[in-house]
Amino acid sequence: MSEQPSLFEPRRHGHLRLAAATEPGPRQPRAAGYGGSTTYTDRGAHGRALATQVSQITASHQRRSSSLGFDPELILVLETNSPLDPADVERAGLVPLEIRSDRALVAFAADPELTEFVSRNEMYQEGTRGLTEQGNERRAHYEYLFDKIDAVRSIDESDLIGAPLAELISQTTDLAVSHRLEIHCWCPENATEARRRNEEVASAIEAAAGQVLHKSVRPAAGWSAICCDLPLNKIGAVLATDRISWINLMPNPVIDAPQLVNATLETLPPIVGPPADAPIVAVIDSGIRSAHPMLAPAVVGVEYIGASIGDGGDESGHGTLVASLALFGSMEAPLAAREPLVAAGRLLSVRVLDRDDRFADDVSWPDTVVEAMELAAEAGARVINLSVGDPRTPYLPARPTAVAALVDTFIREHPNIVVITCVGNLSVQEHAVERLTTNAYVEDLLRQQSSGILDPGTAALALTVGGLGGTMHQGVNVRPSAEKVLVGGPGLPSPFTRVGPGPMGAIKPEVAASAGTVLVDSLQNHAVADRSVQIVGAGGSQPDKLLASSYGTSFAAPLVSHAALRVAARYPTINGNSIRALVMVGTERVEGFLEPDSASNRAEQRRLVGYGHVSAERSESSDDHRVVLLSEAALAVDEVHFYRVPVPSSFRESGGTRSLTVALAFDPPVRVTRLDYLANKMSFQVFHGPTVAEVRAEYVKADEDQELEDDVDATPERLRGARLDLQPADTARSRGTNQLGHYLRSIRVSDDKPDEYIVAVRNLNRWDTPGASQAYSLAIALERDEQHGDLYAELRAELEPIVIEVEPEIEI
């Protein structure tokens, strides 16, 4: 017999395709200008001070001798009061190497006399150049460069040595002992120059009685690294080559060994494997227990990277637990009810961690991760889960990282793949116990200097996942005793989660999922790891243990990978941008947990949970009262696309709520040495009132009048009254490549308003090739409370589905 869907539950439907975009003509380029106030009104005095600093630097450089067979290079740090445009630095005779922050730029001087820089500074010192015809003062020559530079200095060892290595050097008595180090070399955009520096550092290491284990140069991502064994007392000599941007001890990933729970084969529910053509999720981790009954039906490959890893097995259990969550999602409820566990896709495991959950220490770990991702791409993976991280360098805005650029470059080169990362874990020991019991730990997460996101979670083109506390469906259903206090809970951040923002102030993490929490033993006054508030999945560390539990954002990430996998399975022809957009548009907002409810506190909340809690069901399906529209398009830089979105008739009815949610995902080129990490920036705005022709005309006019300036979030003046107040504001969301805006309305749409919303998607070029085209995906969700009419049937009559589906009856 067959079972009909419940009359009390909305039916699940496939998403609909948004009608094709319309666009205006290309934006007219504007001449470069100079904005902002002047910092140094006495140009002569400021220029002379800079000249003195340059003179001292060049004289000191001339006295230096060659190091280990190489002439030292002249590396400068330009300390600034506002961000410098690397193009302006290049025109002054310097080669930008790295943006250390919005207050420092590192550059290389091929000319040790700094001839061009000195010449321009002398012209700057001449001061202002009289008045314009309008009576305005003409700025000094090259003021746009020198007014932003506070000081020029040489780079020194304190800029280059990581804190763990510096601590080791200060505490070690025998500095002749070799240690395994990770060395990053300056990596300019010129590939030949990047490789030269890498080779010269490698030669210097060998000349200093060190051993080079691995070299890697990826100029497109700004990545140049060497893994080596080197005596600590030789570090200074190798640094003296001035080819090195950073040096530190090799890292360990941040993961927790899972705690096991008891289960038998007889107590497991039925396991349903995926179809033969199901999409593949690649779990790059500690390997898997491939014969585990929960994983075996889905496994298509077990690989490993590095000879020292040995094989693809899982000795810690971490990778097995992660893989099970990616396949099945949250499992506590179906395990308890003995409902069938249906794999959302096929599974590829790529082991990169050894038996101690460490990366092989003879290769830089980012190179290992990139190699694993490339292997996954060759195997046809659509989703890649990275639940690993580097604990040494919590992210500090605003400088992007080379590790993030490696991941972003991979995503850019593989547009059909989605990469899911996590923010990393913060030790519960970082919290005071009394702050845990009162939930004041949430404020502490936002204030701690060491709580920034760990690489590779800073990748701009990946979806990064933050951790939420436990829910009633988590753990192994063991009630805490009266003496044990739950930390956090549903709707509150996990005490283990780390915080954003990401590079360039982008919203990171974008989404959040359950990461588990801890209990506080009120008698002993300390935090307790208890299975009742952890995440449950497949166990891999012991053959006789089928289930395991643990906590951390490592296990939040695969819950998002599961949602992405389900989207890829339902809509096999869509690209990676679309999967990201659908995962975001399916999120459910996390209610405010900071008081009072203000714009600043909502911005702080996004640093912890992004746009909201991931929902695989909402990402995968529309229903009777919530309809998702999707568009895949490409937009030339400095142009605008416009979309018509129908206003459902029930939006005009009284009572209840109505909402519109827009998600945008795109994959621009990236570069760590650029002032703007992203080659182009995109934004969207929604209008109600004017027609699409009227909106288009205002954008074209505003462009010609230079009203839009260089802000991708700027709105033409005459359209501001018709713009919907989507939250977060465009100024916040447009900083990243994964954007979401939400509009909620409790008042009905008046009858005199048009039957369509107009969505404008704008692309602003920063440093991309003129005329370049940028692919993007736009997902729009229209939602009405269930007491009103069927949205889906109304919109389905106007729009085509993404895929034609036959809804089968459910056989009992």
Secondary structure, 3 states (H helix, E strand, C coil): CEECCCCCCCCEECCEECCCCECCCCCCCCCCCCCCCCCCCCHHHHHHHHHHHHHHHHHHHHHCCCECCECCCEEEEEEECCCCCHHHHHHCCCEEEEEEECCEEEEEECCCCCHHHHHHHHHHHCCCCCECCCCCECCCCCHHHHCCEEEEEECCHHHCECHHHHHHHHHCCCCCCEEEEEEEECCCCCHHHHHHHHHHHHHHHHHCCCEEEEEEEEHHHCEEEEEEEEEHHHHHHHHCCCCEEEEEECCCCCCCCCEEECCCCCCCCCEECCCCCCCEEEEEECCCCCCCCCCHHHEEEEEECCHHHCCCCCCCCHHHHHHHHHHHCCCHHHHHHCCCEECCCEEEEEECECCCCCECCCCCHHHHHHHHHHHHHHCCEEEEEECCCCCCCCCCCCCCCHHHHHHHHHHHHCCCCEEEEECCECCHHHCCHHHHHCCCHHHHHHHCCCCECCCCCCCCCCEEEEEECCCCCCCCCCCCCCCEEECCCCCCECCCECECCCHHHCCCCCEEEECCCCEEECCCCEEECCHHHCEEEECCCCCCCCEEEECCCCCCHHHHHHHHHHHHHHCCCCCHHHHHHHHHHCCECCCCCCCCCCHHHHHHHHHHHCCCECCHHHHHCEECCEEEEEEEEEEECCEEEEEEEECCHHHHCCCCCEEEEEEEEECCCECCCCCCCECEEEEEEEECCCCHHHHHHHHHHHHHCCCCCCCCCCCCHHHHHHECCCECCHHHHCCCCEEEEEEEECCCCCCCCCCEEEEEEEEEECCCCCCCEEEEEEEEEEEECCCCCCHHHHHHCCCCECCCCCCCCEEC
